[in-house]
């Protein structure tokens, strides 16, 4: 028993002394020019493992004539092959988002057709979707060291996005998708595999 306790303390000591106890604050340089905010905090835990929390905000009620409001909160764990905050890494990410957008499949002037084949008087380009998404994904990236305190973090995330929403016609305010869910549910649902996050983060060590 004494040997087991001693071994446990030894493992704990090794873990504590090997911690990469660094913290970086980050901002995505690709989104700032178009008025979108993506900021985060990455915390080191060991010599190879870090965790990051980030927020993405697209405040645009209309962007190029399309609804483009998105508010996303994400958490990811990263494993660096070299050392924490340096070079290649992979990770897993869990995110949640609220949105008021026009989905990419509606960027045309065709009439909307219900899932049962019934045509409607609503034109796709006048329709938008309002709801929330739950996202589970994987990510990969590379972090460049520029100075002792400044890094560049290039990354992309890809995963499954499960969305729950209501669809509206922006001219009349009508629900264009009312009754279109195959099981008669109030919220329409969709599941998609998409690249959902990425960019170039300017990272500053505190």
N, C-alpha and C positions, 0 to 999 in steps of 0.2 A: 504493500500500500504506500509506504514511504517513497519507494522508488518511482511509483506511478505519479505521486504528487510532485516529486522533484522533476520528473520528465515533463509534466504539464507546465510547471513554472519555466523550465528551460525553453519549451516551444513558445510560450507566451512572450518571453523576453526576446527571443529571436524575431518573432513577429513584430513586436513593438519597435525594436531598433531598426528593422528593415522597412518600416513604413515610409512611404513617399508623402510626407505630410505637407503638401503644397496645395495652394488654392489659386485658381485662375478665374478671373471674370472675363466674359467674352461678348462680342457683338458681331453679328453677321454683316460683313461689308457689302455683300451682293444685294441685300434688300433695302438698305438705307437710302440709296438714290431714288427708289420708287415709293418712299414713304411707308415702308413696312418695317416693323421692329422685331428683331430676333436676338434675344440676349440670353445668357446662361452663366452658370457657375459650375466649374469642374473641380472636384476635390479628390486628392490622392489618398488611397488607403494602404496600398502595399507598393512594392517596387514595380509591379506590373498592372495593377488594377486601380481604376479610378471610377468615380460616379459623376454623372452630370444631370443637372436639372435645367431646363430651358423653357422659355416662353416665346411664342410667335404671335404677333398681332398684325393683322391686315385690317385697318380701320375703314377701308373704302366702301361706302354705301353704293358707289358706282365707280368702276374703273374701266375705261374704254367702252362705256355704255352697258357694262355688266355688273351685277351685284358681286362684290368681292370681299365681304367681311368674314374674317376667320380669327378665332381666338383659340390657341392651342397651348397646352401644357404637357411637357414630356419629361420622362426620367429614363436614363439609360446607364448601363454598366459597361465598362470598356476594359478590354485586355490588350495591353501593349506588348508586342513581341520583343522589343529591345528593352525599354524601361518606360515607366510612366511619363506621359507627356512628350514622348519622343518617338518619331517615325511611325511605322504602320501599327494599326490597331483594328480590332473587330469588336462588336458589341451587340447587345440586345436592348430594345427600346420599348417602352409602354407609354402611349400618349392618349390624351383625350382632347376633343375639339368641339367647339360650338361654331356654327356657321350660318351665314345668310349669303348664298352664292348662286351663280348660274353654272351648273355642271357643264363640262366640256361637250357632252353629247347633245346640248341644246343650242349650239352655236350655228344654227341654220334657220331658214324660214319655212321649214316643213310644218304641216299640221301635226299636233300631238295626237298619238294613237294610244288608247288604253291597252293594257296587257291582253285583254280579251279580244282585241282587234277592232274595237269600236272607235271610230274617228271622232274628233272633237273640233270645235271651232277655234281652238287656241293654237297660236303659232309658237313654235319652240323658242324663237329668239326673244319672246316676251315673257318667258317663264323663268322662275327661280325657285330655289329650294332652301328651306330653313329648318335646321335641326341640330343634331350632334352626332359625333363619330367616336368610336372606340378603336384604337389602333395598336397592333402588335407587330413589331418588325425587327429586322436585323440591320446593322449598319457597319460600314467600313470607312477608314479614313487614314490620313497621314498628317502628322503634326511636325511642322518645320520649326526649328529653333532659330530665331533671328538675333536676339540679344539675351542677356541673363534673365530678363523679365518679359520679353515679348516673343510670342509664338504665333504662327499661322496654322490654323486647323482646317484642312480641306476634308470634307466628308459627304457621304450620301447615305440615306436610309430607305429601305424598301420593305413593304409589309402588307398585311391584310387590314383593310379598313372596313369596318362594319358600321353603316350609317342608318340613322333613324330620323325621318324628316317628313315635313309637309311641303307640298308643292303649290305655288300660287302663280296666277296670271297678274303681271304688274299693271296691266291696263284696267281690268275690272275688279281685281282683288279676289277673284274666285279661286277656290281650290280646284285646280285642274286635274289632280290625281285622286279626287274623292271616289272611294269605292274601287280604286284600281288595284289595291293590294290583293294578291291571289287568295288570302285567307280572311279578307274582310276586316283587317285591322285598321285602327285609326291612323297610325303612323305608317308611312311607306318605308320599306327597308331595302337596302342594297348592300352587297358585299363585293369588294374589288381588291385586286392586288395592284399596288401603285408605288412609285417612288414618292414619298410624302415629306421628306425633309432633306436638307443638304445645303451646301454653301461653303463660304470661306470665312471662318471666324478669326477675328483679331483677338488674341488672348493675352491678358496681362496678369502676371503673377503678383499677388498681394504680399 
